[in-house]
């Protein structure tokens, strides 16, 4: 890599893009509640769907996914140097846009769980494994109706596919994929606790 300063710039830009919360913007534009005080207190698409309805949840989902794609695209332009055919800039941007989404500087570091944004990142970096994992996740959620389980499965299965299929054993790419999965699991700590105690809400059921 010729210019490490460009990599730093990529990470900063990606983090700031991630810090722009589609859920918070959607709630404010359409006069919804303060997402940090209702439901799961997350600004992600699932909490928006449960507190405002499907239409607004989908808007949030698309907005958060698109910022993942946007950050990776900018990263690939700023730092195009490849690792195993993948731009270093796209990898770095994918990581930091997710960090920004989860812990946004603009909203008191209270964000979402990195699933929709991670989805955009996954599709940009390795689209075929991403599509496979998204398809399997949709089936899993349809059967179990637990979005949290599907979300963790999505990022974890992607990390597994990257590890054994697309990374060619490159430790940096493998570490990158598992970092995304680990952040998702960390952000779902409360969901994991509710799953253990059989109190997790299923899809289609309003938050109690």
LINLIN-V941164 format. One record per backbone hydrogen bond with DSSP energy under -0.5 kcal/mol. NH is the residue of the N-H (numbers start at 1). CO is the residue of the C=O. Records with the same first field share a line. If there is no record, write none. Layout:
NH = CO, CO
//
This chain:
6 = 3
7 = 3
8 = 4
9 = 5
10 = 6
11 = 7
12 = 8
13 = 9
14 = 10
15 = 11
16 = 12
17 = 13
18 = 14
19 = 15
20 = 17
21 = 19
22 = 20
25 = 21
26 = 22
27 = 23
28 = 24
29 = 25
30 = 26
31 = 28
32 = 27
35 = 33
37 = 34
38 = 35
41 = 38
43 = 111
48 = 44
49 = 45
50 = 46
51 = 47
52 = 48
53 = 48, 49
57 = 53
58 = 54
59 = 55
60 = 56
61 = 57
62 = 58
63 = 59
64 = 60
65 = 61
66 = 62
67 = 63
68 = 64
69 = 65
70 = 66
71 = 67
72 = 68
73 = 69
74 = 70
75 = 71
76 = 72
77 = 73
78 = 74
79 = 75
83 = 86
86 = 83
88 = 81
89 = 79
91 = 87
92 = 88
93 = 89
94 = 90
95 = 91
96 = 92
97 = 93
98 = 94
99 = 95
100 = 96
101 = 97
102 = 98
103 = 99
107 = 104
108 = 105
109 = 104
110 = 107
111 = 102, 109
112 = 101
118 = 114
119 = 115
120 = 116
121 = 117
122 = 118
123 = 119
124 = 120
125 = 121
126 = 122
130 = 126
131 = 127
132 = 128
133 = 129
134 = 130
135 = 131
136 = 132
137 = 133
138 = 134
139 = 135
140 = 136
141 = 137
142 = 138
143 = 139
144 = 140
145 = 141
147 = 145
150 = 146
151 = 147
152 = 148
153 = 149
154 = 150
155 = 151
156 = 152
157 = 153
158 = 154
159 = 155
160 = 156
161 = 157
162 = 158
163 = 159
164 = 160
165 = 161
166 = 161
167 = 162
170 = 167
174 = 170
175 = 171
176 = 172
177 = 173
178 = 174
179 = 175
180 = 176
181 = 177
182 = 178
183 = 179
184 = 180
185 = 181
186 = 182
187 = 183
188 = 184, 185
189 = 186
192 = 188
193 = 189
194 = 190
195 = 191
196 = 192
197 = 193
198 = 195
199 = 194
200 = 194
203 = 145
205 = 202
206 = 204
//
